[in-house]
Amino acid sequence: MAERVYIFDTTLRDGEQSPGASMTQAEKIDLAKQLESLGVDIIEAGFPAASEGDFEAVRMIARQVRGVSVAGLARAVKSDIDRAFEAIKEAANPRIHTFISTSDLHMKHKLRKSPQEVADMAAAAVAHAASLTKNVEFSAEDASRSDWEFLAHITERTIDAGATTINIPDTVGYAQPFEFAELIAYLLAKVPNAGRAIFSVHCHNDLGLGTANTLAALHAGARQAEVTLCGIGERAGNAALEEVVMALHTRGSLYNLETGVKAERIFRSCRRLSKIIGLQIPKYKAIVGGNAFAHEAGIHQDGMLKNRLTYEIMTPESIGRASEDSEIVLGKHSGRHALVTKIEALGYVLDDKQTTAVFEAVKALADKKKHVSVEDLEALVLEELYRGQEDAFELRRLSVMCGNMDLPPTAAVVLRVKGEQEDRKLADFGIGPVDAAFNVINKITGRKPQLKLFNINAISGGADAQGEVTVILEEDGLRAVGASLDEDIIGACAKAYLKALNRLEFRKENK
């Protein structure tokens, strides 16, 4: 039988440390539920001692996500550990994840402590954590650059103190696969009580080896992989969940390892992350990128037509991605039951109110397009799922005129501002139609945010494809993402811009 590998997802903690990937509390809860549905074993929900906002987000996830273990990160300090447990104590299976640096470089220059002092701190921290929960993980930060004998010593002590999981991180992405595998094998053989703990790895991608190092460690005997969706994280990111899981799945006979991840939900999970943080999945991204199953070279196309296995080692369907043959056709005469069936097939659960809203949106779109595709439907579902509370600004009307040399582009906007009875109206010019719309919105709202990202993407083929627009705004040190879709591209731009403004307003009020 294949041995079990536990998937520890740190998208909400390490992943959120990726520049531009910050999330609101509601977004973290939403993504945590998606990860639960995906089938990960442990969700590292955050670093509770870092801020009040992080603490509250971790606590809410612990309360609402019941099918997985929820972990809180803590330094090897009693106050951090107490704060972490306070946040996760209501989880179905709460885990305290405590860490301290173990490399000579870190101990000397960062901690300014001797190896003996560090070992004592680690053992004391784990012992305290173990007094609060039986589920304790210890991480030796910068393990890949640590002295192997000292690493074995601190591992033995922390297991004796109560650690049930030992994490060996390649914190700066320095290790090479063959030496990292040797390190794991050394620890499993050298540490006398190694059999009392699960050995884990957390690999960064600074040299592009995050997934390779993770797989090498698993092959050597590690049984927990710490990963993130799409590999997001500090600097160059982490080992990507989808890459590790699909490598084990595709090369099952080689590794003889299995996970609890539902592979057919991988694609939608990565899409969900992309929608939340407003960063597009690169087309060349392994497993989930737009080109992952595209074949342009003539010799490849010829082979594919004869047998898909000639150039595909996995199918789009295996990760929950619709193939060309599985494109659904929904029209204005489609029934509600058919729509609900398609939504459930995509893996989403909506209440009656949300279903009605999506049903009406599909009908409206079907009046303008020849058919509604899988991508169209999923985009409409996500739009409804992310529909927030009462916004500060609501777009009521928009009219845009393109210009020429004699008359610059013009936009007329009608906005409803929360708390006001009368709509605000204004028209003005811009360099282009989108710029004109943004200028008018800024003048009406009295805001002057910096536009940090502006991206337009067609989510399905054809001239009638819906446009998916992502906007990132920054103001007063705060950053917010806005995303919208519409068959009217300019309308989608204005809606995305306003969503970003509304999120900025929310963050200012709750700073």
C-alpha positions in Angstrom: 0.0 0.0 0.0 1.1 3.6 -0.7 2.2 5.5 2.4 0.4 8.7 3.4 1.9 12.2 2.9 0.3 15.0 4.9 -0.3 18.3 3.0 0.4 21.3 5.2 -0.9 24.4 3.4 0.6 27.7 4.4 -1.0 29.9 1.7 -2.7 32.0 4.3 0.5 32.5 6.3 3.7 32.3 4.2 1.8 32.8 1.0 0.3 36.1 2.2 3.8 37.4 2.8 4.2 37.5 -1.0 4.2 41.1 -2.1 0.7 42.2 -3.2 -1.0 39.0 -1.8 -2.5 40.4 1.4 -6.1 39.3 2.1 -9.0 40.6 4.2 -10.4 38.4 7.0 -13.4 37.4 4.9 -11.1 36.5 2.0 -8.9 34.3 4.3 -12.0 32.5 5.6 -13.2 32.0 2.1 -9.9 30.6 0.9 -9.6 28.4 4.1 -13.0 26.8 3.2 -11.7 26.2 -0.3 -8.6 24.5 1.1 -10.8 22.3 3.3 -12.8 21.3 0.2 -9.5 20.6 -1.6 -8.6 18.1 1.0 -5.4 19.5 2.6 -4.6 18.1 6.1 -3.4 21.2 7.9 -4.0 24.8 7.2 -1.5 27.3 8.7 -3.9 30.1 9.2 -1.5 32.8 10.2 0.9 34.3 12.8 -1.5 35.3 15.7 1.1 37.3 17.6 1.9 39.4 14.6 -1.2 41.7 14.8 -4.7 41.9 16.1 -6.0 41.4 12.5 -4.0 38.2 12.1 -5.2 36.9 15.5 -8.9 37.5 14.6 -8.5 35.9 11.1 -6.9 32.8 12.6 -9.6 32.6 15.3 -12.4 32.8 12.8 -10.9 30.2 10.6 -10.4 27.9 13.6 -14.1 28.3 14.4 -15.5 27.9 10.9 -13.3 25.3 9.2 -13.9 22.0 10.9 -12.6 19.3 8.6 -8.9 20.0 8.9 -6.3 20.8 11.5 -5.7 24.5 11.9 -2.2 25.7 12.9 -1.0 29.0 14.3 2.7 30.0 14.0 4.6 31.2 17.0 8.2 32.0 17.8 9.8 30.0 20.5 8.5 32.5 23.1 5.9 31.8 25.7 3.8 34.9 24.9 3.7 34.0 21.2 2.7 30.4 22.0 -0.1 31.5 24.3 -1.4 34.0 21.7 -1.3 31.3 19.1 -3.3 28.8 21.2 -5.8 31.5 22.2 -6.5 31.9 18.4 -6.7 28.2 17.5 -8.1 26.6 20.7 -11.6 26.3 19.2 -10.3 24.4 16.1 -11.3 20.8 15.6 -7.6 19.8 15.9 -5.5 22.8 16.9 -1.8 22.8 16.1 0.8 25.1 17.6 3.7 25.5 15.2 6.7 27.0 16.9 10.1 27.8 15.5 13.6 29.1 16.1 16.7 29.5 13.9 19.4 26.7 14.1 22.1 27.7 11.6 25.4 29.2 12.9 24.7 32.3 10.8 21.3 32.9 12.3 22.2 32.0 15.8 25.3 34.4 15.8 23.9 37.4 13.9 20.1 37.2 14.3 19.5 35.6 17.7 23.0 36.3 19.2 22.7 33.1 21.3 24.8 30.0 21.7 23.7 26.7 20.3 23.0 25.4 23.8 20.8 28.5 24.6 18.9 27.9 21.3 18.4 24.2 22.1 17.1 25.1 25.6 14.7 27.7 24.2 13.4 25.2 21.6 12.8 22.5 24.2 11.1 24.9 26.6 8.9 26.3 23.9 7.8 22.9 22.7 7.1 21.7 26.3 4.9 24.7 26.9 3.1 24.2 23.6 2.6 20.5 24.4 0.9 21.5 27.7 -1.8 23.3 25.7 -2.3 20.8 22.8 -0.9 17.4 21.9 -0.5 18.6 18.3 2.8 20.5 18.3 5.1 21.2 15.4 8.7 22.4 15.8 10.6 24.1 12.9 14.4 24.5 12.8 14.6 27.7 10.8 17.4 27.7 8.2 17.8 24.0 8.7 19.4 23.4 5.3 22.4 25.6 6.4 22.6 24.2 9.9 25.2 21.9 11.3 23.8 18.4 10.9 24.9 17.1 14.3 23.4 20.1 16.1 20.2 19.7 14.0 20.0 16.1 15.1 20.5 17.2 18.8 17.8 19.8 18.8 15.4 17.5 16.9 15.9 14.8 19.6 15.3 17.3 22.4 12.1 18.8 20.9 10.6 15.3 20.3 11.3 14.4 23.9 9.7 17.7 24.9 6.5 16.8 23.0 6.8 17.7 19.3 4.8 15.4 17.1 6.0 17.0 13.9 9.5 18.1 13.1 9.9 20.5 10.2 13.2 20.8 8.3 12.9 24.0 6.3 15.0 25.1 3.4 14.3 28.7 4.5 16.3 30.5 1.8 16.0 28.0 -1.0 19.7 27.1 -0.7 19.6 23.3 -0.8 20.0 21.0 -3.8 17.7 18.0 -4.1 20.4 15.3 -3.6 21.9 16.9 -0.4 18.4 17.8 1.0 17.4 14.1 0.6 20.7 13.1 2.4 19.9 15.5 5.2 16.4 14.0 5.8 17.8 10.4 5.6 20.6 11.4 8.1 18.1 12.8 10.6 15.8 9.8 10.4 18.7 7.5 11.0 20.6 9.6 13.6 17.8 10.8 15.9 17.0 8.0 18.3 13.4 9.0 18.9 12.7 9.9 15.2 10.0 7.3 15.0 7.8 9.3 17.5 7.4 12.3 15.1 6.4 13.0 11.5 9.2 14.7 9.6 8.1 17.6 7.4 9.8 19.9 4.9 9.2 23.5 3.9 11.1 24.5 0.8 11.5 27.9 -0.8 12.1 28.5 -4.5 15.0 30.9 -4.6 16.9 28.7 -7.0 13.8 27.2 -8.6 14.1 24.0 -6.6 11.3 24.2 -4.1 9.2 21.4 -5.6 12.3 19.3 -6.5 13.7 19.5 -2.9 10.2 18.7 -1.4 9.9 15.6 -3.6 13.5 14.5 -2.9 12.8 14.8 0.9 9.5 12.8 0.6 11.4 10.1 -1.3 14.0 10.0 1.5 11.3 9.5 4.2 9.7 12.9 5.1 5.9 12.5 5.3 4.6 16.1 5.5 5.0 18.7 2.7 4.5 22.4 3.5 3.2 24.0 0.3 1.2 26.9 -1.1 -1.3 27.3 -3.9 0.6 28.4 -7.1 3.8 28.5 -5.0 3.2 32.0 -3.7 5.3 33.2 -0.7 8.3 35.1 0.4 10.7 36.2 -2.3 10.5 33.6 -5.1 7.8 31.7 -3.3 7.4 28.1 -2.0 7.0 24.6 -3.3 3.6 24.7 -5.1 0.9 22.4 -3.8 -0.3 21.5 -7.3 3.2 20.5 -8.4 3.9 18.3 -5.5 0.5 16.6 -5.4 0.4 16.0 -9.2 4.0 14.7 -9.2 3.1 12.1 -6.6 -0.1 11.3 -8.4 1.4 11.1 -11.9 4.5 9.1 -10.8 2.7 7.0 -8.2 4.5 3.8 -9.0 7.9 5.6 -8.4 7.1 7.3 -5.1 4.4 4.9 -3.7 3.0 7.9 -1.8 -0.5 9.3 -1.6 -2.2 12.4 -0.3 -5.7 13.3 0.7 -5.9 16.1 -1.8 -8.8 15.9 -4.3 -6.9 16.6 -7.5 -10.0 17.5 -9.5 -10.4 20.6 -7.2 -6.8 21.9 -7.8 -7.6 24.2 -10.7 -10.5 25.9 -9.1 -8.6 26.4 -5.9 -5.8 28.1 -7.7 -8.3 30.2 -9.6 -10.0 31.2 -6.3 -6.6 32.4 -5.0 -6.0 34.3 -8.1 -9.3 36.1 -7.9 -8.8 37.0 -4.2 -5.3 38.5 -4.5 -5.7 39.9 -8.0 -2.7 38.3 -9.5 -3.1 36.3 -12.7 -1.8 32.8 -13.0 1.1 32.9 -15.5 0.3 31.1 -18.7 3.5 29.0 -18.4 2.8 28.0 -14.8 3.1 24.2 -14.4 -0.2 22.3 -13.9 -2.6 25.2 -13.8 -1.2 27.8 -16.3 -3.1 28.6 -19.5 -0.5 26.9 -21.7 -0.2 23.8 -19.5 -2.3 21.7 -21.9 -1.7 23.7 -25.0 0.1 22.2 -28.0 1.3 24.5 -30.8 4.2 22.6 -32.5 3.0 20.6 -35.5 4.7 17.4 -34.4 3.0 17.6 -31.0 -0.4 18.3 -32.5 0.0 15.3 -34.8 0.9 13.1 -31.9 -2.0 14.5 -29.8 -4.5 13.7 -32.5 -3.3 10.1 -32.7 -3.0 9.6 -28.9 -3.2 12.2 -26.2 -0.6 10.3 -24.1 2.1 11.1 -26.7 2.5 14.6 -25.2 0.2 14.7 -22.1 1.2 13.0 -18.9 -2.0 14.1 -17.2 -5.4 15.3 -18.4 -7.0 18.7 -17.9 -9.9 16.9 -16.2 -7.7 15.3 -13.6 -7.1 18.7 -12.0 -10.7 19.9 -12.6 -10.0 21.9 -15.7 -12.7 21.8 -18.4 -11.4 20.4 -21.8 -12.7 21.8 -25.1 -15.2 18.9 -25.3 -16.6 19.6 -21.8 -17.6 23.2 -22.5 -21.2 23.6 -21.2 -23.8 25.4 -23.2 -26.3 27.5 -21.2 -28.8 29.8 -22.9 -31.7 31.9 -22.0 -34.0 28.9 -22.0 -31.9 26.9 -19.6 -33.7 25.8 -16.4 -32.7 26.5 -12.8 -32.1 22.8 -12.1 -29.7 22.5 -15.0 -27.8 25.5 -13.7 -27.6 24.2 -10.1 -26.3 20.9 -11.5 -23.5 22.7 -13.4 -22.6 24.8 -10.4 -22.3 21.8 -8.2 -20.2 20.0 -10.8 -17.8 22.9 -10.6 -17.6 22.4 -6.8 -19.4 25.4 -5.6 -22.3 25.5 -3.0 -24.6 28.5 -3.2 -27.6 29.4 -1.0 -31.0 30.1 -2.7 -30.4 33.9 -2.8 -26.9 33.4 -4.5 -28.3 30.8 -6.9 -31.1 33.2 -8.0 -28.6 36.0 -8.5 -26.4 33.8 -10.7 -29.4 32.4 -12.5 -30.5 35.9 -13.5 -26.9 36.9 -14.4 -26.7 33.8 -16.7 -30.0 34.8 -18.4 -28.8 38.3 -18.9 -25.5 37.2 -20.3 -27.2 34.6 -22.6 -29.2 37.5 -24.2 -25.9 39.0 -25.3 -23.8 36.0 -26.1 -24.3 32.9 -28.3 -23.6 30.6 -25.3 -22.4 30.7 -21.7 -19.2 28.7 -21.2 -17.8 27.0 -18.2 -15.4 29.9 -17.6 -18.3 32.4 -17.9 -20.4 30.5 -15.4 -17.5 30.1 -12.9 -16.7 33.8 -13.2 -20.4 34.7 -12.5 -20.4 32.3 -9.5 -17.2 33.9 -8.1 -18.6 37.4 -8.6 -21.6 36.5 -6.5 -19.5 34.7 -3.8 -17.4 37.8 -3.4 -20.3 40.2 -3.3 -19.6 42.1 0.0 -21.6 44.1 2.4 -22.9 47.6 1.7 -20.1 49.4 -0.2 -19.0 53.0 0.3 -19.5 53.6 -3.4 -21.9 52.1 -5.9 -21.8 52.6 -9.6 -25.2 53.6 -10.9 -24.6 54.8 -14.4 -21.6 55.0 -16.8 -21.3 56.5 -20.2 -18.0 56.7 -22.1 -17.2 58.3 -25.4 -13.9 57.5 -27.3 -12.1 60.6 -28.6 -9.8 61.7 -31.4 -7.3 64.5 -32.0 -10.0 67.2 -31.7 -12.1 65.8 -28.8 -10.5 63.9 -25.9 -12.2 60.7 -24.5 -15.1 61.6 -22.1 -16.7 59.7 -19.3 -19.9 60.5 -17.4 -20.4 58.7 -14.1 -23.3 58.5 -11.6 -22.3 57.2 -8.2 -24.3 56.4 -5.0 -22.2 57.2 -1.9 -23.2 55.4 1.3 -25.2 57.6 3.6 -26.3 60.1 0.9 -29.8 60.3 -0.5 -28.9 61.9 -3.8 -26.6 60.4 -6.4 -23.4 62.2 -7.4 -22.9 63.0 -11.1 -19.9 64.2 -13.0 -18.4 64.1 -16.5 -14.7 64.8 -17.5 -12.0 63.9 -19.9 -9.0 61.5 -19.9 -6.2 60.3 -22.0 -8.3 57.3 -23.0 -11.8 56.0 -22.1 -10.6 54.0 -19.1 -8.5 56.8 -17.8 -11.5 59.2 -18.2 -13.7 56.8 -16.2 -11.1 56.5 -13.4 -10.5 60.3 -13.4 -14.2 61.0 -12.9 -14.5 58.3 -10.2 -11.6 59.9 -8.3 -13.1 63.4 -8.5 -16.5 62.3 -7.4 -15.1 60.3 -4.4 -12.4 62.8 -3.6 -9.7 60.1 -3.7 -6.3 60.0 -5.4 -5.0 56.4 -5.1 -2.0 55.1 -7.1 -2.9 52.6 -9.7 -0.3 49.8 -9.1 -1.8 47.1 -11.4 -4.2 47.2 -14.3 -4.9 43.9 -16.1 -7.5 42.8 -18.6 -8.0 39.2 -19.5 -10.6 37.5 -21.8 -12.0 34.6 -19.8 -13.4 32.7 -22.7 -12.9 32.6 -26.5 -14.6 34.7 -29.1 -15.3 38.3 -29.8 -18.2 38.2 -27.3 -15.9 37.0 -24.4 -16.4 38.5 -21.0 -13.6 40.7 -19.9 -12.1 40.0 -16.5 -10.4 43.2 -15.1 -8.1 43.3 -12.1 -7.1 46.6 -10.5 -4.7 47.1 -7.5 -4.8 50.5 -5.8 -2.6 51.9 -3.1 -3.3 54.8 -0.8 -1.8 55.9 2.5 0.3 52.8 2.8 -2.7 50.5 2.2 -3.2 48.3 -0.8 -6.4 46.7 -2.2 -7.5 44.5 -5.1 -10.6 45.0 -7.2 -11.8 42.5 -9.8 -14.8 42.5 -12.1 -16.1 40.9 -15.2 -18.4 42.1 -17.9 -19.0 41.8 -21.6 -18.6 45.6 -21.6 -14.8 46.0 -21.0 -15.0 49.7 -19.9 -17.8 48.8 -17.5 -15.7 46.0 -16.0 -12.8 48.5 -15.6 -15.0 50.9 -13.7 -16.5 48.2 -11.5 -13.1 46.8 -10.6 -11.8 50.2 -9.8 -14.7 50.9 -7.5 -14.3 47.5 -5.8 -10.7 48.4 -5.0 -11.7 51.8 -3.7 -14.4 50.1 -1.5 -11.8 47.7 -0.1 -9.4 50.6 0.6 -12.2 52.4 2.5 -12.9 49.2 4.5 -9.3 48.8 5.4 -9.0 52.4 6.5 -12.0 52.1 8.7 -10.6 48.8 10.2 -6.9 49.7 10.2 
